């Protein structure tokens, strides 16, 4: 078997890799009957030279490889018929902009497995960048708050930025004495909490957070779903009930918005769930939030000020609650400054790639290299297209694929 790490072709560019040079070298040593090569690229967080120094072959042409691994969607023009691809495809939720990608998989007899659907028996994702999104999301959001209020400045991350450097920068900065709310309890939230705890931010109780007492340092609370929704009929929250009857619930977010200076959204949201902050909430004089780091980046989703994604080069934009439209950045202190970078982990590409590779190796690479790919439940359940045909689990995409 021959496997290739393909160069990223999506714009804006992504610097992450499925495997670091050391990880590729280790696998090539452990499985001498197979080979992993790397397609030459000048944008990776790890250079061609670093792969070469690790003893990994760097090539231009990957047409002789059986399985091709990337991070983001490959350009349609680069796809090779009858190959097996792994990357984040963004098609299983019927994302309209990637319909042509799915159609190409089908017409060119391609097999495609999506990292997003590599899950265990409980449906928990096995290979994801969520933790890193939360860590970077906190940094970007605090950086935006400092620029907005002109009280402190944090450096923009570059390709060699690390988690250690990120935390060192925050610890060396006089952070604001404000309340920060993190929503959600999953991996994204855990990454955000890790940074907050390691920079000395104060975790508050619910009662203390919702009081009017001033804080003497950056202070935060982590709000789970029962904290931010309530039943419309006044009944008690139930996780099972919410999952099956989300329409029976309404947002209870304003009680938090009254006391929050900075909001970092790290929750999972479904379109059937309540909208947590709608346009009228954002206009409400009681809403104290003026900086939002929407790490989940649900466009016009649970937080209506997230009207578009932003980029690493330009992470922030202002939302005017009165006009409900984007306004010039930092033009008015009453505007809401939004951070909505949808590829936050790319700010720490070397750290995040190493972490991602450590997860991919046992769940994907080793089964493939041991000849167990066809019998791997994890791989099979992540495979959306097999030899140009939708797999049974994703057959619901049939009409979508036909337009």
C-alpha positions as CSV (number, residue, x, y, z in Angstrom):
1,X,0.0,0.0,0.0
2,X,1.2,3.5,-0.8
3,X,-0.3,6.5,1.0
4,X,0.3,10.2,0.3
5,X,-0.2,13.4,2.3
6,X,-1.5,15.7,-0.3
7,X,-0.8,19.5,-0.5
8,X,-3.7,21.7,0.6
9,X,-5.4,23.5,-2.3
10,X,-8.3,25.3,-0.6
11,X,-8.3,29.1,-0.2
12,X,-7.8,30.5,2.4
13,X,-4.8,28.2,2.9
14,X,-4.6,25.7,5.7
15,X,-1.2,25.0,7.2
16,X,-2.1,21.9,9.1
17,X,-1.1,18.3,8.2
18,X,-2.5,14.9,8.9
19,X,0.9,13.6,10.1
20,X,4.1,15.3,11.2
21,X,7.5,14.3,9.8
22,X,8.3,12.2,12.9
23,X,5.0,10.5,12.8
24,X,5.4,9.5,9.1
25,X,8.9,8.3,9.7
26,X,7.8,6.1,12.6
27,X,5.0,4.5,10.6
28,X,7.3,3.9,7.6
29,X,9.7,2.2,10.0
30,X,7.0,0.1,11.6
31,X,5.4,-1.0,8.3
32,X,8.2,-1.5,5.8
33,X,5.9,-3.3,3.4
34,X,4.1,0.0,2.8
35,X,5.1,3.6,2.3
36,X,3.8,7.0,3.2
37,X,5.0,9.9,1.0
38,X,4.4,13.6,1.1
39,X,3.3,15.8,-1.8
40,X,5.5,18.9,-2.1
41,X,4.0,22.0,-0.6
42,X,5.3,25.5,0.3
43,X,2.5,26.3,2.8
44,X,2.6,23.5,5.3
45,X,3.6,24.2,8.9
46,X,6.2,21.5,8.4
47,X,8.4,22.2,5.4
48,X,9.4,19.7,2.7
49,X,12.9,19.9,4.1
50,X,11.7,18.7,7.6
51,X,10.0,15.7,6.0
52,X,13.2,15.0,4.0
53,X,15.3,15.2,7.1
54,X,13.1,12.7,8.8
55,X,13.7,10.3,5.9
56,X,10.3,10.8,4.3
57,X,10.1,10.9,0.5
58,X,8.7,14.2,-0.9
59,X,7.1,13.9,-4.4
60,X,5.2,16.1,-6.9
61,X,3.0,13.3,-8.4
62,X,0.8,11.2,-6.1
63,X,-1.1,9.4,-8.9
64,X,0.6,6.1,-8.0
65,X,-0.7,6.2,-4.4
66,X,-3.7,4.3,-3.2
67,X,-5.0,6.5,-0.4
68,X,-4.7,10.3,-0.2
69,X,-4.9,12.3,3.1
70,X,-5.5,16.0,3.3
71,X,-7.0,18.4,5.9
72,X,-9.6,20.6,4.0
73,X,-11.5,19.9,0.8
74,X,-9.3,19.3,-2.2
75,X,-9.9,21.3,-5.3
76,X,-12.0,19.3,-7.8
77,X,-9.4,19.8,-10.5
78,X,-6.8,18.0,-8.4
79,X,-8.9,14.9,-7.7
80,X,-7.7,11.6,-9.1
81,X,-10.3,9.1,-10.2
82,X,-10.7,5.8,-8.4
83,X,-8.6,6.8,-5.4
84,X,-9.6,6.9,-1.7
85,X,-9.5,10.3,0.0
86,X,-9.6,11.4,3.6
87,X,-10.2,15.0,4.6
88,X,-12.9,17.3,6.1
89,X,-15.4,17.3,3.3
90,X,-18.3,19.5,4.5
91,X,-20.9,17.7,2.4
92,X,-22.7,15.3,4.8
93,X,-24.8,18.2,6.1
94,X,-25.8,19.0,2.5
95,X,-23.6,22.1,2.4
96,X,-24.6,23.6,-0.9
97,X,-21.2,25.0,-1.9
98,X,-19.7,21.5,-1.9
99,X,-22.4,19.8,-3.9
100,X,-20.0,19.7,-7.0
101,X,-17.4,18.0,-4.8
102,X,-19.8,15.2,-4.0
103,X,-20.9,14.9,-7.6
104,X,-17.3,14.5,-8.6
105,X,-16.7,11.7,-6.1
106,X,-19.7,9.9,-7.6
107,X,-18.8,10.4,-11.3
108,X,-15.1,9.5,-10.9
109,X,-15.6,6.3,-8.8
110,X,-13.8,7.9,-5.9
111,X,-14.0,6.6,-2.3
112,X,-14.2,9.3,0.3
113,X,-14.0,9.1,4.1
114,X,-14.7,12.2,6.2
115,X,-12.7,12.8,9.4
116,X,-15.8,14.4,11.0
117,X,-17.5,11.0,11.1
118,X,-14.7,9.0,12.7
119,X,-16.6,8.1,15.8
120,X,-16.6,5.4,18.6
121,X,-19.6,3.2,19.5
122,X,-21.1,6.1,21.5
123,X,-20.9,8.5,18.6
124,X,-18.1,10.5,20.1
125,X,-15.6,11.9,17.6
126,X,-12.2,10.2,17.7
127,X,-10.2,12.6,15.5
128,X,-11.0,16.3,15.8
129,X,-9.3,19.7,16.3
130,X,-12.0,21.0,18.6
131,X,-9.8,21.4,21.7
132,X,-7.4,23.5,19.8
133,X,-10.2,25.6,18.4
134,X,-11.2,26.5,22.0
135,X,-7.7,27.3,23.0
136,X,-7.1,29.6,20.1
137,X,-10.6,31.1,20.3
138,X,-9.9,32.4,23.8
139,X,-6.6,34.0,22.6
140,X,-8.2,35.6,19.6
141,X,-11.2,36.9,21.5
142,X,-9.1,38.5,24.3
143,X,-6.9,40.0,21.6
144,X,-9.9,41.5,20.0
145,X,-11.2,42.9,23.3
146,X,-7.8,44.6,23.9
147,X,-7.8,46.2,20.5
148,X,-11.4,47.3,20.8
149,X,-10.9,48.9,24.2
150,X,-7.4,50.1,23.4
151,X,-6.2,48.7,26.8
152,X,-3.7,46.0,25.8
153,X,-2.3,44.3,22.7
154,X,-1.5,40.7,22.0
155,X,0.7,39.6,19.0
156,X,-0.9,38.0,16.0
157,X,0.0,34.3,15.8
158,X,2.3,33.2,13.0
159,X,3.0,29.8,11.5
160,X,5.4,28.9,14.3
161,X,3.1,29.9,17.2
162,X,2.7,27.2,19.9
163,X,0.3,26.7,22.8
164,X,3.2,27.5,25.2
165,X,3.8,30.8,23.4
166,X,0.1,31.6,23.4
167,X,-0.1,31.1,27.2
168,X,3.1,33.0,27.8
169,X,1.8,36.0,25.9
170,X,-1.5,36.0,27.9
171,X,0.3,35.7,31.2
172,X,2.6,38.6,30.4
173,X,-0.4,40.8,29.5
174,X,-2.5,42.9,32.0
175,X,-5.8,41.2,31.2
176,X,-9.1,43.0,31.9
177,X,-11.0,42.8,35.1
178,X,-14.2,41.6,33.4
179,X,-16.6,38.7,33.3
180,X,-16.2,36.1,30.5
181,X,-18.8,33.5,29.7
182,X,-17.9,30.2,28.0
183,X,-20.8,28.2,26.6
184,X,-20.7,24.4,26.2
185,X,-18.8,21.6,27.9
186,X,-17.3,19.6,25.1
187,X,-13.8,19.6,23.6
188,X,-14.0,23.2,22.3
189,X,-15.0,24.4,25.8
190,X,-12.3,22.3,27.4
191,X,-9.6,23.9,25.3
192,X,-10.9,27.3,26.2
193,X,-11.0,26.4,29.9
194,X,-7.5,25.0,29.8
195,X,-6.1,28.4,28.6
196,X,-8.2,30.4,31.1
197,X,-7.0,28.2,34.0
198,X,-3.4,28.4,32.9
199,X,-3.3,32.2,32.7
200,X,-4.7,32.6,36.2
201,X,-8.3,33.6,35.3
202,X,-10.8,33.1,38.2
203,X,-13.5,30.5,37.8
204,X,-16.8,31.8,39.4
205,X,-19.8,30.1,40.8
206,X,-23.1,30.8,39.1
207,X,-24.4,32.9,42.0
208,X,-21.2,35.0,42.0
209,X,-21.2,35.5,38.3
210,X,-24.8,36.6,38.2
211,X,-24.3,39.0,41.1
212,X,-23.5,42.7,40.7
213,X,-20.3,42.5,42.6
214,X,-17.3,43.8,40.6
215,X,-14.4,41.4,39.8
216,X,-10.7,42.2,40.5
217,X,-9.4,39.9,37.7
218,X,-10.5,38.2,34.5
219,X,-13.2,35.9,35.7
220,X,-15.2,33.3,33.9
221,X,-18.1,30.8,34.2
222,X,-18.8,27.8,32.0
223,X,-22.5,27.6,31.0
224,X,-23.9,24.3,30.0
225,X,-27.2,23.8,28.2
226,X,-29.4,23.8,31.3
227,X,-28.0,27.2,32.2
228,X,-29.0,28.9,28.9
229,X,-32.4,27.3,28.0
230,X,-35.7,26.7,29.9
231,X,-39.0,25.1,29.1
232,X,-41.6,27.4,27.7
233,X,-44.2,25.9,30.1
234,X,-42.0,26.4,33.1
235,X,-41.2,22.7,33.5
236,X,-37.9,21.3,34.4
237,X,-35.0,20.8,31.9
238,X,-34.3,17.3,30.8
239,X,-31.5,16.4,28.5
240,X,-33.6,13.6,26.9
241,X,-36.6,15.9,26.6
242,X,-34.5,18.7,25.0
243,X,-33.0,16.3,22.5
244,X,-36.5,15.1,21.4
245,X,-38.5,18.3,21.9
246,X,-36.2,21.3,21.4
247,X,-39.1,23.4,20.2
248,X,-40.6,23.2,23.8
249,X,-37.6,25.3,25.0
250,X,-36.7,29.0,24.8
251,X,-33.6,30.9,25.4
252,X,-32.7,32.0,28.9
253,X,-29.6,33.8,27.8
254,X,-30.4,37.4,28.7
255,X,-29.9,36.7,32.4
256,X,-26.2,36.0,31.5
257,X,-25.9,38.8,28.9
258,X,-26.7,41.3,31.7
259,X,-23.5,40.4,33.5
260,X,-21.2,39.4,30.7
261,X,-18.5,41.5,29.0
262,X,-17.0,38.9,26.8
263,X,-18.8,35.8,25.3
264,X,-17.0,32.8,23.9
265,X,-19.3,30.3,22.3
266,X,-18.1,26.7,22.4
267,X,-21.4,24.9,22.3
268,X,-23.0,22.6,19.8
269,X,-26.1,24.1,18.2
270,X,-28.7,22.6,16.0
271,X,-31.1,24.7,13.9
272,X,-34.1,23.2,15.8
273,X,-32.8,24.5,19.1
274,X,-33.6,28.0,20.4
275,X,-31.8,31.0,19.2
276,X,-29.8,32.2,22.2
277,X,-29.2,35.8,21.2
278,X,-31.5,37.1,18.5
279,X,-31.5,40.6,17.0
280,X,-33.8,42.0,19.6
281,X,-31.6,40.6,22.4
282,X,-28.6,42.2,20.9
283,X,-30.4,45.5,20.8
284,X,-31.6,45.1,24.4
285,X,-30.0,47.8,26.6
286,X,-29.6,45.2,29.3
287,X,-27.2,43.2,27.0
288,X,-23.7,44.0,28.3
289,X,-21.8,41.9,25.8
290,X,-19.6,43.9,23.4
291,X,-17.1,41.3,22.4
292,X,-18.1,37.8,21.1
293,X,-15.7,35.0,20.1
294,X,-17.9,32.7,18.1
295,X,-15.6,29.7,18.0
296,X,-18.4,27.4,16.7
297,X,-18.9,29.9,13.9
298,X,-22.6,29.1,13.2
299,X,-23.4,31.8,10.6
300,X,-26.7,33.5,11.6
301,X,-27.1,30.6,14.0
302,X,-27.6,30.7,17.8
303,X,-25.9,34.1,18.0
304,X,-27.3,36.5,15.4
305,X,-24.3,38.9,15.4
306,X,-22.3,36.2,13.6
307,X,-23.2,37.3,10.1
308,X,-20.1,35.9,8.3
309,X,-16.9,33.9,9.1
310,X,-13.7,35.9,9.5
311,X,-10.1,34.9,8.7
312,X,-6.8,34.6,10.5
313,X,-5.6,37.7,8.5
314,X,-8.6,39.7,9.6
315,X,-10.1,37.9,12.6
316,X,-12.6,40.6,13.7
317,X,-15.5,42.7,12.4
318,X,-18.0,44.9,14.1
319,X,-21.8,44.3,14.2
320,X,-24.1,47.2,14.8
321,X,-27.1,46.0,16.8
322,X,-29.2,48.9,15.6
323,X,-28.8,48.4,11.9
324,X,-28.3,44.6,12.2
325,X,-25.4,44.9,9.8
326,X,-21.6,44.9,9.7
327,X,-20.0,48.2,10.7
328,X,-16.4,49.5,10.3
329,X,-14.1,47.6,12.8
330,X,-13.7,49.3,16.2
331,X,-15.7,52.3,14.9
332,X,-18.1,52.5,17.8
333,X,-17.7,51.2,21.4
334,X,-21.4,50.3,21.4
335,X,-21.0,47.9,18.4
336,X,-20.4,44.3,19.1
337,X,-16.9,43.1,18.0
338,X,-17.1,39.6,16.6
339,X,-14.4,37.0,16.2
340,X,-15.6,34.2,13.9
341,X,-12.5,32.5,12.5
342,X,-13.8,29.1,11.4
343,X,-10.3,27.5,11.3
344,X,-9.0,28.6,14.7
345,X,-6.7,25.6,15.2
346,X,-4.7,26.7,12.1
347,X,-3.2,29.4,14.4
348,X,-1.3,26.6,16.1
349,X,-0.7,24.4,13.1
350,X,2.3,22.5,14.4
351,X,0.9,21.6,17.8
352,X,-2.6,20.9,16.4
353,X,-1.2,18.7,13.6
354,X,0.8,16.6,16.1
355,X,-2.3,16.1,18.2
356,X,-4.4,15.2,15.2
357,X,-1.9,12.7,13.9
358,X,-1.7,11.0,17.3
359,X,-5.4,10.3,17.0
360,X,-5.4,9.3,13.4
361,X,-2.6,6.8,13.8
362,X,-4.4,4.2,15.9
363,X,-7.9,4.7,14.5
364,X,-7.0,5.1,10.8
365,X,-3.4,4.7,9.7
366,X,-2.6,1.4,11.5
367,X,-5.8,-0.4,10.4
368,X,-5.1,0.6,6.8
369,X,-1.4,-0.4,7.0
370,X,-2.3,-3.7,8.6
371,X,-4.7,-4.5,5.8
372,X,-7.8,-4.1,8.1
373,X,-9.3,-1.0,6.5
374,X,-12.2,-2.8,4.9
375,X,-13.2,-4.4,8.3
376,X,-12.7,-1.3,10.4
377,X,-16.0,-0.1,11.7
378,X,-14.6,3.3,12.4
379,X,-13.4,3.8,8.9
380,X,-16.5,2.3,7.3
381,X,-18.8,4.5,9.2
382,X,-16.9,7.6,8.1
383,X,-17.0,6.6,4.5
384,X,-19.6,8.7,2.6
385,X,-18.8,7.4,-0.9
386,X,-17.4,4.0,-1.8
387,X,-16.2,3.4,-5.4
388,X,-18.4,6.2,-6.7
389,X,-21.6,5.1,-4.8
390,X,-23.1,6.6,-1.6
391,X,-22.8,4.2,1.3
392,X,-26.1,3.1,3.0
393,X,-25.5,5.4,6.1
394,X,-25.2,8.4,3.8
395,X,-27.8,7.4,1.2
396,X,-29.9,10.4,2.3
397,X,-27.6,12.5,0.2
398,X,-28.9,11.0,-3.0
399,X,-31.3,13.8,-3.9
400,X,-28.8,16.4,-2.8
401,X,-26.2,14.9,-5.1
402,X,-28.6,15.1,-8.0
403,X,-29.3,18.8,-7.4
